[in-house]
């Protein structure tokens, strides 16, 4: 078949035109991601890698801020089994000089068959001849080395539906009544701070991955790692989860942010408050339910929502703090009563009303920071039966459960929004959503399940004693 074209005699099948082969190489990508891990910006990492500045942000966005597995800084280097770009440049130079295959192999200390296969497989054939060019050969080698495979979420519709429902499902109250929340348009980037966020079930990928083992103990096909869910959300072209579902993540970001980048960046009471150091030991070890932590989350125009978290089960209650009669924005009365809704009297009444609905066993103590809203703590102790304890100044970690819950609630009530727009039913629906989400610290049970288990044990104990 001597009359056939060289491109037709090639051992490689016909390819569609790929356009211009890339001018960058694997070494450039590795240097780029090494700079990203060190905390450099995308533009700075591009300069460090020796590529054009606009190319760096494109690489970062297309990978979702996550380096490909084979280019990660901890990935093993290529072995000597594979030809490097430098060796391909030597082959192209020697072929242009008319050097034979065996002479090239001796110079590179490679097998002649390796050089022969390289020229046949990776030569440029679109011109009709086996023209060997280093850049085109490297591009063909990278294309052949790729081993793409469909993600598990793309091939398992039931698993994908389960993940999407837990990520973007509708917020409902205990009766199943749905609340759409504010209308938010996805802007294809990280959720903007101090604006409304989309309301959704918003389980974290780790909660979803661990809950699958509980909901489907016998079905091994319903298994996926939380990292695979993150990759399906962040990396473009995975074909599994819609990228707008990143708005349902707690952080709201559409890209993974390297840790090095993140590292770069009250009034005390004068009364006889009982300090946290005097709390009984059973409060510290979370062994007995009934001990609560509380705080306020603040919004625009002096709006606020009260939060109460039970330390043992992480059960959450939200306090509706509407503005009082006579409130006018920007026209406060000097030395007058606090009318914004989160003064000492309003907070005391809201806490007492919520706590009095609980059994006595679940009303043991309350830990709060030294904010002015708890100025009436002595009266609250009498009305609710709670022992009140106060944290040390500027020590929010002493209310760790409450601080963590406030971070979760910011997904529904972002900073910079008017929290007075939400009514009691909406607050109850958000609290119900948090109380029915599995928690890692509870062995992937939900706070509602943990609290129900305690109450059921208390009931059985009382029946046994009376019997």
SEBA-755675 format. One record per residue: residue in one letter; x, y, z negated of N, C-alpha, C in turn. Coordinates in steps of 0.02 Angstrom, whole numbers, padded with zeros to 5 digits, always signed. Atoms other than C-alpha are relative to their C-alpha. Layout:
# SEBA-755675
AXYZXYZXYZ
...
# end
This chain:
# SEBA-755675
X+00042-00059+00000+00000+00000+00000+00044+00062+00000
X-00048-00056+00000+00141+00119+00046-00033+00065+00023
X+00031-00060-00026+00020+00239+00130-00041+00038-00050
X+00040-00034+00050-00072+00283-00029+00038+00058-00031
X-00031-00057+00032-00041+00448-00117+00031-00021-00067
X-00034+00016+00063+00074+00451-00267-00048+00003-00058
X+00048-00005+00055-00069+00507-00378-00045-00060-00004
X+00042+00059+00001-00170+00356-00325+00040-00062-00022
X-00041+00055+00023-00022+00240-00360+00016+00005-00075
X-00014-00009+00071-00010+00310-00537-00039-00049-00042
X+00034+00047+00045-00054+00194-00680-00053+00034-00042
X+00049-00036+00040-00159+00330-00760-00063+00014+00042
X+00062-00013-00035-00342+00350-00714-00009+00074+00015
X+00012-00069-00020-00410+00508-00634-00027+00040-00059
X+00021-00045+00054-00435+00655-00753-00032+00062+00030
X+00027-00065-00020-00543+00808-00739+00052+00053-00015
X-00048-00053+00010-00447+00969-00729-00003+00027-00071
X+00001-00025+00069-00397+01017-00906+00016+00074-00006
X-00024-00069+00003-00345+01192-00859+00074+00001-00015
X-00070-00006+00014-00177+01255-00910+00019-00039-00063
X-00021+00035+00061-00084+01139-01031+00022+00050-00053
X-00017-00048+00053-00055+01222-01200+00075+00013-00002
X-00071-00018+00006+00108+01314-01225+00028-00017-00069
X-00023+00016+00066+00115+01267-01410+00010-00076-00007
X-00015+00070+00010+00176+01102-01478-00020-00022-00070
X+00018+00027+00065+00145+00989-01626+00039+00033-00056
X-00042-00032+00051+00289+01070-01719-00029+00068-00020
X+00031-00064+00015+00200+01238-01705-00059-00009-00048
X+00058+00012+00043+00042+01167-01782+00021-00020-00071
X-00023+00020+00067+00137+01086-01925+00026+00060-00039
X-00025-00059+00035+00228+01248-01966-00058+00047-00018
X+00057-00043+00015+00062+01342-01956-00036-00022-00063
X+00038+00024+00058-00026+01231-02083+00043+00000-00063
X-00043-00007+00059+00125+01230-02197-00003+00071-00027
X+00006-00069+00022+00115+01420-02203-00068+00014-00031
X+00067-00009+00029-00073+01412-02237-00002-00027-00072
X-00001+00030+00067-00044+01297-02386+00038+00044-00049
X-00038-00044+00043+00081+01423-02455-00036+00065-00015
X+00039-00059+00016-00055+01556-02460+00003+00055+00052
X-00004-00051-00052-00016+01650-02300-00066+00007+00036
X+00061-00010-00041-00157+01726-02197+00009-00034+00067
X-00003+00033-00065-00200+01653-02028+00047+00037+00048
X-00044-00039-00044-00111+01795-01937+00073-00008-00021
X-00069+00009+00023+00044+01780-02046+00026-00070+00014
X-00020+00068-00015+00047+01591-02026+00015-00009+00074
X-00013+00004-00071+00037+01612-01837+00069+00028+00016
X-00066-00029-00011+00189+01726-01841+00055-00046-00026
X-00049+00046+00027+00282+01602-01951+00010-00061+00045
X-00004+00059-00043+00242+01460-01829+00026+00017+00069
X-00025-00018-00065+00299+01560-01678-00051-00002+00056
X+00053-00001-00051+00131+01569-01589-00031+00070-00001
X+00031-00066-00004+00024+01717-01538-00045+00012-00060
X+00039-00017+00060-00066+01808-01678-00074-00019+00006
X+00071+00020-00003-00246+01781-01612-00011-00075-00003
X+00009+00072+00000-00215+01594-01598-00007-00028-00070
X+00004+00024+00068-00193+01573-01786-00070-00002-00028
X+00069+00002+00025-00370+01625-01838-00043-00050+00037
X+00040+00049-00037-00442+01517-01698+00014-00071-00024
X-00016+00066+00028-00349+01364-01763-00033-00009-00068
X+00026+00006+00068-00404+01401-01940-00076-00010+00001
X+00074+00006-00003-00590+01424-01895-00022-00066+00031
X+00021+00062-00033-00599+01274-01777+00010-00060-00045
X-00013+00056+00046-00529+01162-01915-00036+00009-00066
X+00036-00011+00062-00641+01236-02050+00045+00015-00059
X-00047-00012+00054-00488+01288-02149+00034-00062-00026
X-00027+00064+00022-00437+01105-02163+00049-00025+00053
X-00048+00025-00049-00277+01043-02077-00019-00071+00023
X+00010+00069-00022-00298+00888-01968+00043-00049-00039
X-00034+00049+00042-00244+00729-02056+00073-00009+00019
X-00069+00014-00022-00089+00702-01950+00044+00062-00003
X-00039-00061+00004-00036+00884-01972+00003+00028-00070
X-00001-00024+00069-00063+00903-02158+00072+00001-00026
X-00069-00005+00025+00095+00955-02254+00025-00065-00030
X-00021+00062+00031+00097+00788-02345-00002-00060+00047
X+00003+00055-00048+00072+00684-02187+00071-00022+00018
X-00068+00024-00018+00222+00573-02141+00021+00026+00068
X-00026-00024-00064+00333+00636-02001+00000-00056+00051
X-00001+00049-00054+00335+00551-01833+00064-00042-00004
X-00058+00045-00001+00450+00400-01822+00037+00008+00066
X-00039-00003-00061+00585+00383-01691-00028-00041+00057
X+00030+00041-00053+00473+00266-01592-00030+00043+00055
X+00034-00043-00048+00390+00414-01505+00050+00050+00029
X-00041-00051-00032+00472+00530-01380-00020+00069-00027
X+00013-00068+00022+00489+00709-01439-00003+00047+00060
X+00003-00049-00054+00460+00867-01339+00070+00016+00026
X-00069-00012-00021+00649+00896-01336+00023-00054+00048
X-00020+00054-00045+00676+00724-01258-00036+00005+00067
X+00036-00008-00064+00543+00759-01128+00030+00057+00041
X-00036-00053-00036+00633+00921-01084+00063-00027+00032
X-00061+00030-00028+00794+00821-01058-00017-00044+00060
X+00021+00042-00056+00702+00697-00947-00016+00043+00061
X+00018-00043-00056+00630+00838-00840+00062+00031+00032
X-00061-00030-00028+00803+00920-00821+00040-00051+00040
X-00040+00051-00035+00890+00758-00774-00035-00023+00064
X+00035+00018-00062+00755+00712-00648+00009+00053+00054
X-00012-00054-00049+00775+00882-00567+00070-00003+00029
X-00068+00008-00025+00961+00845-00550+00008-00062+00042
X-00004+00062-00038+00924+00677-00469+00032-00057-00038
X-00029+00053+00041+00988+00572-00614-00046-00061-00001
X+00039+00061+00000+00933+00390-00615-00031-00016-00068
X+00037+00018+00060+00819+00309-00742+00047-00027-00053
X-00044+00031+00049+00955+00204-00825+00050+00050-00029
X-00046-00051+00026+01073+00352-00839-00035+00045-00051
X+00039-00040+00048+00937+00454-00925-00010-00039-00065
X+00010+00041+00060+00902+00309-01042+00063-00005-00042
X-00062+00002+00039+01086+00295-01090+00013+00066-00036
X-00012-00066+00031+01097+00482-01124-00045+00010-00061
X+00048-00009+00055+00941+00480-01236+00000-00058-00049
X-00003+00060+00042+00984+00309-01311-00070-00031-00007
X+00066+00032-00004+00817+00241-01256+00003-00057+00049
X+00004+00054-00048+00764+00087-01162-00020+00027+00069
X+00020-00023-00067+00752+00110-00972-00075-00008+00012
X+00073+00009-00010+00575+00040-00978-00039+00056-00034
X+00034-00056+00034+00527+00178-01102-00001+00062+00045
X-00004-00058-00044+00588+00313-00982-00044-00011+00062
X+00040+00014-00061+00504+00228-00833-00074+00008-00014
X+00071-00006+00017+00335+00215-00921-00018+00073-00013
X+00014-00070+00013+00348+00395-00980-00011+00039+00064
X+00006-00037-00064+00372+00459-00802-00064-00020+00035
X+00061+00022-00034+00229+00352-00733-00063+00025-00035
X+00060-00016+00037+00105+00391-00871-00013+00075-00006
X+00009-00069+00020+00136+00573-00908+00022+00050+00052
X-00019-00048-00053+00193+00648-00743-00062+00036+00026
X+00054-00038-00031+00088+00782-00659-00013-00027+00070
X+00016+00032-00064-00002+00700-00512-00049+00039+00042
X+00051-00035-00038-00124+00832-00454+00027+00028+00066
X-00029-00024-00062-00003+00894-00322+00012-00054+00051
X-00011+00055-00047+00007+00722-00243+00065-00036-00012
X-00063+00032+00015+00179+00679-00312+00006-00009-00075
X-00013+00011+00070+00246+00616-00477+00049+00053-00025
X-00041-00056+00024+00311+00786-00533-00001-00001-00076
X-00005+00005+00073+00374+00772-00710+00019+00067-00029
X-00013-00063+00036+00362+00929-00818-00012-00012-00074
X+00001+00016+00071+00393+00928-01003-00065+00021-00034
X+00061-00025+00032+00243+01035-01054-00060-00044+00018
X+00056+00043-00021+00119+00933-00950+00006-00070-00029
X-00010+00067+00028+00197+00770-01010-00019-00002-00074
X+00017-00002+00071+00180+00823-01192-00076+00004-00009
X+00073-00005+00005-00002+00871-01163-00033-00067+00013
X+00028+00066-00014-00040+00701-01085+00012-00048-00058
X-00016+00045+00055+00047+00612-01228-00045+00014-00060
X+00044-00017+00056-00052+00708-01359-00072-00021+00013
X+00068+00021-00017-00214+00672-01267-00007-00076-00007
X+00004+00072+00005-00176+00486-01258+00006-00024-00072
X-00009+00020+00070-00126+00480-01442-00062+00012-00042
X+00060-00014+00039-00293+00548-01499-00043-00062-00007
X+00044+00057+00012-00406+00418-01577-00066+00024-00030
X+00063-00027+00028-00574+00505-01595-00050-00056-00012
X+00054+00048+00015-00714+00408-01676-00058+00038-00031
X+00058-00036+00026-00890+00460-01720-00002-00005-00076
X+00004+00000+00073-00918+00508-01901-00057-00044-00023
X+00051+00044+00028-01023+00400-02015-00068+00033-00001
X+00063-00036+00001-01156+00534-02029-00031+00004+00070
X+00026-00004-00068-01172+00542-01839-00030-00066+00023
X+00023+00066-00022-01202+00354-01822-00052-00031-00047
X+00048+00027+00049-01316+00327-01974-00055+00052-00012
X+00053-00051+00008-01479+00427-01958-00029+00003-00070
X+00028+00001+00068-01544+00371-02129+00046+00035-00049
X-00048-00032+00044-01385+00426-02216+00003+00075+00013
X-00002-00071-00016-01383+00591-02123-00062+00036-00027
X+00061-00031+00025-01565+00626-02169+00003+00008-00076
X-00007-00004+00073-01527+00588-02353+00045+00059-00020
X-00047-00053+00016-01378+00707-02354-00031+00069+00015
X+00029-00064-00018-01471+00847-02264-00056+00020-00048
X+00055-00015+00045-01621+00833-02380+00027+00025-00067
X-00029-00022+00064-01511+00849-02535+00037+00065+00006
X-00034-00064-00010-01417+00994-02460-00049+00057+00011
X+00042-00056-00022-01557+01096-02383-00073-00010-00015
X+00070+00010+00017-01717+01028-02459-00032+00061-00033
X+00035-00058+00027-01849+01150-02518-00003-00002-00076
X+00006-00007+00072-01853+01213-02697-00073-00009-00019
X+00069+00013+00022-02009+01146-02787-00002+00001-00077
X+00008+00004+00073-02079+01153-02963-00020-00071-00019
X+00016+00067+00024-02131+01005-03069-00062-00029+00033
X+00061+00024-00035-02299+00994-02976+00011-00011+00074
X-00014+00010-00070-02214+00984-02807-00016+00059+00044
X+00016-00060-00039-02262+01160-02753+00065+00033+00022
X-00062-00026-00028-02129+01229-02637+00004+00076-00002
X-00014-00071+00000-02050+01401-02644+00054+00013+00053
X-00047-00012-00056-01966+01465-02486+00057+00045-00020
X-00053-00047+00019-01867+01602-02572+00007+00055+00051
X-00009-00055-00048-01800+01754-02479+00017-00025+00069
X-00016+00016-00070-01789+01750-02289+00071+00024+00014
X-00070-00015-00011-01604+01742-02246+00021-00027+00068
X-00026+00020-00066-01524+01736-02073+00073-00019-00008
X-00069+00022+00005-01365+01634-02061+00043+00040+00048
X-00042-00044-00039-01225+01747-01999+00064-00034+00024
X-00056+00040-00026-01104+01606-01953+00066+00016-00035
X-00060-00011+00040-00982+01653-02090-00019-00006-00073
X+00014+00006+00071-00966+01652-02278-00057+00046-00022
X+00056-00040+00025-01121+01711-02369+00026+00065-00030
X-00023-00065+00023-01101+01896-02401-00020+00010-00073
X+00015-00012+00071-01089+01943-02585-00051+00056-00007
X+00049-00051+00019-01224+02048-02667-00057+00006+00050
X+00059+00004-00043-01358+01995-02544-00037-00064-00016
X+00041+00058+00015-01498+01869-02552+00031-00063+00031
X-00024+00065-00023-01451+01686-02532-00059-00045+00017
X+00051+00048-00018-01549+01547-02452-00014-00047-00058
X+00019+00047+00051-01645+01440-02576-00004-00070+00029
X+00001+00069-00023-01621+01253-02557+00014-00045-00060
X-00014+00048+00053-01601+01094-02660+00073+00006-00022
X-00070-00020+00012-01413+01126-02647+00037-00047-00047
X-00045+00047+00035-01339+00966-02718+00070+00008+00029
X-00068-00003-00025-01151+00969-02705+00016-00066+00037
X-00018+00063-00033-01069+00840-02588+00020-00055-00048
X-00018+00052+00048-00997+00750-02739-00061-00028-00034
X+00062+00025+00030-01169+00739-02820-00036-00047+00048
X+00033+00042-00051-01240+00668-02657+00035-00067+00006
X-00038+00062-00010-01100+00541-02637-00009-00048-00059
X+00006+00043+00058-01115+00477-02815-00072-00024-00011
X+00069+00019+00009-01305+00476-02818-00021-00056+00049
X+00015+00053-00048-01308+00362-02664+00009-00069-00032
X-00012+00065+00032-01237+00222-02772-00056-00018-00048
X+00056+00013+00046-01382+00241-02894-00064-00013+00038
X+00062+00007-00037-01522+00260-02767+00000-00060+00047
X-00005+00057-00046-01458+00122-02650+00055-00047-00025
X-00053+00043+00028-01363-00002-02759+00017-00060+00043
X-00012+00060-00040-01381-00146-02635+00018+00015+00073
X-00011-00018-00071-01364-00053-02469+00069+00033+00006
X-00067-00027-00007-01179-00031-02432+00007+00048+00058
X-00003-00047-00055-01217+00065-02273-00015+00071-00023
X+00016-00066+00027-01281+00209-02380+00055+00021-00048
X-00058-00021+00039-01109+00259-02440+00039+00051+00041
X-00042-00048-00034-01004+00410-02397+00037+00040-00054
X-00039-00039+00047-00868+00510-02483-00019+00073+00005
X+00017-00071-00002-00892+00691-02530+00046+00037+00048
X-00045-00033-00047-00740+00737-02426-00025-00007+00072
X+00029+00008-00067-00824+00665-02270-00057+00048+00012
X+00055-00048-00007-00975+00776-02303+00029+00070+00011
X-00032-00065-00010-00863+00929-02320+00028+00006+00071
X-00029-00003-00068-00774+00887-02157-00055+00007+00052
X+00055-00007-00048-00940+00867-02066-00028+00071+00000
X+00025-00068+00004-00990+01040-02127+00050+00051+00027
X-00050-00050-00015-00826+01131-02100+00029-00006+00070
X-00037+00009-00063-00748+01055-01944-00048+00002+00058
X+00041-00006-00059-00825+01106-01779+00009-00062+00044
X-00003+00055-00047-00868+00969-01655-00007-00069-00031
X+00009+00065+00030-00899+00830-01781-00066-00032+00021
X+00062+00026-00027-01076+00814-01715-00045-00033-00051
X+00040+00033+00051-01155+00762-01881-00047+00050-00034
X+00040-00049+00037-01215+00905-01992+00005+00068+00032
X+00000-00068-00027-01267+01077-01933+00044+00045-00042
X-00047-00042+00037-01139+01208-01980-00036+00052-00042
X+00035-00048+00041-01272+01324-02046-00018-00027-00069
X+00012+00029+00065-01294+01200-02190+00054+00019-00051
X-00050-00025+00048-01135+01274-02265-00030+00054-00044
X+00033-00050+00041-01252+01411-02328-00033-00031-00061
X+00030+00034+00056-01325+01279-02445+00052-00021-00052
X-00052+00016+00049-01157+01248-02530+00000+00053-00054
X+00000-00046+00056-01133+01328-02699+00042+00062+00015
X-00043-00057-00017-00991+01437-02635-00028+00041+00057
X+00027-00035-00057-01085+01481-02476+00050+00012+00055
X-00051-00014-00051-00922+01485-02377-00004-00051+00056
X+00000+00042-00060-00910+01416-02201+00068-00028+00015
X-00069+00025-00009-00723+01383-02215+00027-00019-00068
X-00034+00017+00062-00618+01298-02346+00057+00049-00011
X-00051-00051+00016-00508+01425-02434+00057-00034-00037
X-00057+00030+00035-00331+01369-02482+00006+00028-00071
X-00005-00020+00069-00298+01374-02668+00050+00056-00011
X-00050-00052+00010-00144+01482-02650-00027+00069+00015
X+00030-00065-00013-00249+01621-02576-00041+00024-00060
X+00042-00019+00057-00366+01617-02725+00043+00023-00059
X-00042-00018+00057-00222+01626-02849+00028+00070+00009
X-00025-00067-00012-00166+01787-02764-00048+00054-00028
X+00045-00054+00018-00311+01875-02807-00030+00005-00076
X+00067-00004+00035-00937+02177-03761+00003+00036-00067
X-00004-00033+00065-00973+02260-03885-00010-00051-00056
X+00005+00044+00058-00950+02173-04053-00055+00023-00047
X+00050-00017+00051-01085+02165-04185+00035+00025-00063
X-00026-00024+00064-01059+02257-04347-00039-00030-00058
X+00040+00033+00052-01183+02147-04441+00036-00063-00022
X-00030+00060+00028-01151+01987-04536-00015-00060+00045
X+00012+00055-00047-01155+01876-04382+00040-00061-00020
X-00034+00063+00013-01109+01694-04404+00041-00017+00062
X-00045+00012-00057-00958+01658-04293+00000-00074+00019
X+00001+00067-00029-00934+01505-04185+00044-00048-00039
X-00044+00043+00039-00796+01440-04298-00036-00034-00057
X+00038+00029+00055-00929+01401-04428-00053-00050+00024
X+00048+00049-00024-01031+01288-04316+00015-00070-00028
X-00012+00068+00025-01055+01110-04383+00035-00043+00053
X-00036+00043-00048-00950+00971-04303-00046-00033+00051
X+00045+00034-00048-01103+00887-04225-00018+00044+00060
X+00012-00045-00056-01125+01042-04116+00058-00005+00049
X-00059+00001-00043-00948+01031-04050+00003-00062+00044
X-00009+00062-00038-00952+00848-03996-00060-00018+00045
X+00059+00009-00044-01122+00864-03907-00034-00068-00012
X+00029+00066+00013-01179+00702-03990-00075+00004-00011
X+00071-00006+00017-01348+00767-04046-00031+00056+00042
X+00033-00054-00038-01466+00863-03930-00034+00050-00047
X+00034-00052+00038-01550+01022-03988+00042+00061-00012
X-00044-00057+00009-01402+01141-03985+00007+00035+00068
X+00006-00037-00063-01415+01277-03853+00053+00054+00005
X-00042-00058-00015-01306+01408-03770-00041+00048+00043
X+00041-00049-00036-01380+01570-03702+00041+00059+00024
X-00032-00060-00028-01335+01722-03599-00050+00033+00047
X+00040-00035-00051-01405+01848-03474+00040+00002+00065
X-00030-00016-00065-01370+01859-03288-00033+00064+00024
X+00023-00068-00015-01384+02038-03228-00004+00011+00075
X+00008-00018-00070-01443+02111-03063-00002+00075+00008
X+00003-00072-00015-01469+02279-02982-00055+00034-00041
X+00050-00043+00033-01565+02421-03065-00016-00026-00070
X+00007+00022+00070-01536+02348-03239-00051-00056-00007
X+00044+00059+00005-01634+02188-03203+00040-00058-00029
X-00035+00055+00032-01593+02027-03294-00046-00061-00005
X+00034+00064+00013-01641+01844-03318+00037-00034-00057
X-00031+00036+00055-01609+01750-03480+00009-00074+00017
X-00014+00071-00013-01531+01576-03474+00014-00035-00066
X-00010+00043+00058-01537+01440-03606+00019-00070+00025
X-00025+00065-00022-01437+01278-03584+00011-00044-00062
X-00009+00048+00055-01445+01127-03699+00068-00034+00009
X-00069+00022-00007-01266+01071-03735+00007-00073+00016
X-00008+00072-00010-01293+00883-03735-00025-00023+00068
X+00030+00023-00063-01408+00858-03584+00008+00049+00057
X-00006-00054-00049-01371+01023-03491-00068+00021+00027
X+00067-00022-00019-01559+01051-03482-00004+00076-00003
X-00001-00073-00008-01593+01229-03425-00070+00029-00004
X+00061-00039+00000-01731+01353-03464+00017+00072+00018
X-00011-00069-00021-01746+01525-03385-00052+00045-00033
X+00043-00047+00035-01818+01676-03476-00019+00057+00047
X+00025-00055-00041-01927+01798-03380+00002+00063-00042
X-00009-00063+00036-01880+01974-03434-00024+00058+00043
X+00027-00054-00042-01997+02095-03343+00013+00068-00032
X-00009-00068+00025-01975+02282-03358-00062+00021-00041
X+00053-00020+00046-02077+02363-03494-00035+00062+00026
X+00039-00058-00021-02210+02497-03474+00039+00064-00013
X-00034-00064+00006-02140+02669-03445+00069+00002+00032
X-00067+00001-00031-01982+02612-03355-00002+00039+00065
X-00010-00036-00062-01925+02730-03218+00074-00002+00017
X-00069+00009-00021-01769+02697-03119+00036+00068-00001
X-00042-00060+00002-01633+02825-03157-00025+00054-00046
X+00028-00051+00045-01740+02917-03286-00008-00028-00070
X+00003+00027+00067-01696+02838-03451-00006+00055-00052
X+00009-00047+00056-01739+02923-03616+00059-00008-00047
X-00057+00003+00044-01588+02967-03720-00021-00022-00070
X+00014+00028+00067-01588+02866-03882-00070-00029-00004
X+00066+00029+00000-01756+02796-03828+00003-00075+00003
X+00002+00073-00001-01813+02614-03824+00024-00026+00068
X-00022+00030-00064-01735+02499-03691-00061-00028+00037
X+00059+00020-00038-01870+02480-03559+00016-00044+00061
X-00019+00039-00059-01770+02381-03429-00021-00072-00005
X+00024+00069+00007-01834+02217-03501+00047-00047-00034
X-00046+00046+00034-01678+02145-03581+00031+00033-00061
X-00021-00026+00065-01666+02242-03742-00006-00052-00053
X-00001+00049+00054-01651+02159-03910-00069-00029-00015
X+00068+00024+00016-01839+02149-03941-00027-00045+00055
X+00025+00040-00055-01881+02083-03768+00034-00068+00002
X-00037+00063-00001-01745+01949-03775-00021-00044-00058
X+00022+00039+00058-01796+01896-03950-00068-00032+00013
X+00066+00027-00013-01978+01875-03898+00002-00056+00053
X-00004+00051-00052-01932+01778-03741+00031-00065-00026
X-00032+00060+00028-01817+01658-03835-00048-00035-00047
X+00046+00030+00048-01942+01630-03974-00058-00035+00035
X+00056+00030-00036-02083+01596-03851+00021-00065+00033
X-00023+00060-00034-01980+01469-03753+00017-00055-00050
X-00021+00050+00048-01908+01381-03905-00057-00031-00039
X+00057+00026+00039-02073+01363-03996-00040-00052+00039
X+00034+00051-00039-02135+01254-03852+00035-00068-00006
X-00038+00061+00005-02002+01123-03892-00012-00035-00067
X+00004+00035+00064-02007+00987-04026+00053+00027-00049
X-00046-00027+00050-01921+01031-04189+00069-00030+00006
X-00065+00033-00008-01782+00906-04155+00043+00034+00052
X-00038-00033-00053-01732+01008-04002+00011+00074-00015
X-00011-00069+00019-01722+01173-04099+00047+00002-00060
X-00049+00003+00053-01561+01162-04198+00041+00065-00005
X-00044-00058+00003-01444+01305-04150+00002+00033+00068
X-00009-00039-00061-01409+01439-04021+00065+00038-00005
X-00064-00036-00002-01238+01507-03972-00004+00053+00055
X+00006-00057-00046-01230+01678-03887+00064+00041-00005
X-00057-00046+00006-01098+01808-03849-00022+00061-00041
X+00015-00057+00043-01088+01971-03947-00028+00058+00040
X+00033-00053-00037-01205+02069-03836-00053+00034-00041
X+00048-00039+00039-01322+02204-03896-00070-00030+00005
X+00067+00029-00007-01472+02103-03835-00016-00048-00057
X+00013+00046+00056-01451+01989-03988+00003+00037-00067
X-00002-00039+00062-01458+02129-04115-00052-00023-00050
X+00053+00023+00045-01618+02053-04188+00006-00075-00014
X-00010+00072+00009-01539+01882-04216-00027-00025-00067
X+00026+00022+00064-01591+01877-04398-00075-00014+00003
X+00072+00011-00008-01775+01895-04353-00013-00060+00045
X+00007+00057-00045-01754+01769-04213+00011-00066-00038
X-00014+00060+00039-01683+01643-04338-00062-00020-00040
X+00060+00014+00040-01841+01658-04443-00056-00025+00045
X+00056+00016-00043-01963+01649-04298+00008-00068+00036
X-00010+00060-00040-01884+01504-04202+00029-00058-00039
X-00032+00054+00038-01795+01405-04338+00069-00018+00025
X-00066+00012-00027-01631+01415-04242+00054+00030-00044
X-00060-00029+00029-01462+01439-04322+00038+00036+00055
X-00031-00041-00052-01379+01580-04224+00075+00005-00014
X-00073-00007+00004-01191+01578-04190+00024+00044+00057
X-00026-00046-00050-01087+01704-04096+00072-00017+00018
X-00068+00014-00024-00933+01680-03988+00047+00056-00020
X-00050-00052+00010-00772+01774-04015-00002+00050+00057
X+00002-00049-00054-00754+01935-03915+00042-00022+00060
X-00033+00014-00063-00707+01910-03732+00023-00073+00004
X-00015+00072-00001-00713+01720-03748-00058-00039+00031
X+00058+00034-00031-00843+01657-03622+00008-00075+00003
X-00009+00072-00004-00763+01484-03617-00028-00037-00061
X+00030+00032+00058-00835+01453-03790-00074-00017+00012
X+00067+00020-00022-01004+01439-03702+00007-00031+00070
X-00018+00028-00065-00939+01328-03562-00060-00025+00040
X+00059+00026-00036-01104+01242-03519-00042+00056+00029
X+00040-00055-00024-01195+01407-03505+00034+00038+00056
X-00036-00035-00053-01059+01490-03401-00003-00040+00065
X+00004+00041-00060-01059+01343-03280-00070+00004+00031
X+00069-00005-00025-01249+01350-03266-00013+00067+00032
X+00008-00066-00030-01244+01537-03234+00031+00003+00069
X-00030+00003-00067-01127+01502-03089-00045-00036+00049
X+00048+00035-00044-01254+01378-03019-00059+00045+00017
X+00059-00042-00011-01394+01503-03039+00015+00058+00047
X-00016-00055-00046-01301+01636-02940-00013-00019+00072
X+00019+00020-00068-01340+01533-02786-00071+00022+00016
X+00069-00021-00009-01522+01580-02812-00011+00074-00017
X+00006-00070+00021-01498+01749-02896+00067+00034+00008
X-00067-00028-00011-01343+01829-02816+00009+00067-00035
X-00016-00065+00027-01255+01978-02890-00021+00054+00049
X+00019-00055-00043-01315+02143-02823-00071-00002+00026
X+00070+00004-00020-01497+02090-02802-00044+00018-00060
X+00047-00021+00052-01649+02149-02900-00034-00063-00028
X+00026+00061+00029-01691+02004-03017-00071+00009-00026
X+00069-00011+00024-01855+02085-03072-00051-00020+00052
X+00047+00020-00053-01932+02030-02906-00026-00071-00009
X+00018+00070+00009-01945+01850-02968-00047-00007-00059
X+00049+00010+00053-02096+01796-03069+00015-00064-00039
X-00012+00057+00044-02112+01661-03201-00002-00066+00037
X+00006+00063-00037-02166+01525-03080+00062-00012+00042
X-00061+00008-00040-02015+01555-02969+00059-00020-00045
X-00054+00018+00046-01898+01547-03119-00008-00073-00023
X+00012+00070+00020-01979+01383-03174+00019-00047+00055
X-00017+00044-00056-01955+01312-03000+00076-00007+00007
X-00073+00004-00004-01770+01355-02998+00028-00042-00058
X-00022+00040+00057-01748+01282-03173-00014-00074+00012
X+00017+00069-00015-01837+01124-03117+00048-00029+00051
X-00049+00023-00050-01719+01112-02968+00066-00019-00032
X-00063+00016+00035-01566+01118-03081-00008-00060-00046
X+00010+00056+00047-01641+00996-03206-00011-00066+00034
X+00008+00062-00038-01671+00867-03069+00058-00013+00047
X-00061+00013-00038-01497+00875-02995+00047-00042-00042
X-00045+00042+00040-01375+00738-03048+00063+00038-00020
X-00059-00032+00026-01227+00790-03153+00055-00052-00012
X-00057+00045+00009-01055+00710-03155+00011-00015-00073
X-00013+00008+00071-01036+00738-03342-00052-00044-00035
X+00053+00043+00027-01199+00640-03371+00000-00068+00032
X+00000+00064-00036-01146+00489-03270-00046+00000+00059
X+00042-00011-00059-01241+00559-03122-00075-00008-00015
X+00070-00009+00017-01404+00565-03217-00019+00073+00007
X+00022-00070-00001-01508+00722-03208-00011+00023-00072
X+00014-00024+00068-01530+00835-03361-00069-00020-00025
X+00067+00020+00021-01716+00795-03362-00001-00074-00022
X-00002+00071+00019-01678+00608-03366+00036-00009-00067
X-00036+00006+00063-01552+00630-03507-00043+00023-00059
X+00042-00024+00055-01674+00732-03612-00059-00046-00012
X+00056+00047+00009-01818+00612-03580+00023-00064-00036
X-00027+00059+00033-01706+00468-03634+00007+00012-00075
X-00006-00016+00072-01671+00555-03800-00068+00003-00033
X+00067-00005+00029-01854+00596-03831-00033-00068-00006
X+00028+00068+00005-01904+00417-03792+00030-00038-00058
X-00032+00034+00057-01777+00353-03917-00025+00026-00067
X+00027-00028+00062-01841+00473-04050-00070-00026-00014
X+00068+00025+00009-02020+00414-04020+00001-00073-00024
X-00004+00070+00021-01972+00230-04035+00024-00006-00072
X-00025+00003+00068-01877+00265-04195-00055+00019-00050
X+00054-00021+00046-02026+00356-04274-00053-00054-00005
X+00050+00055+00002-02144+00213-04225+00025-00056-00043
X-00028+00054+00040-02026+00087-04302-00002+00016-00075
X+00001-00019+00070-02017+00185-04465-00071-00002-00029
X+00070+00001+00025-02207+00204-04480-00029-00070+00000
X+00026+00068-00002-02236+00023-04434+00027-00042-00057
# end
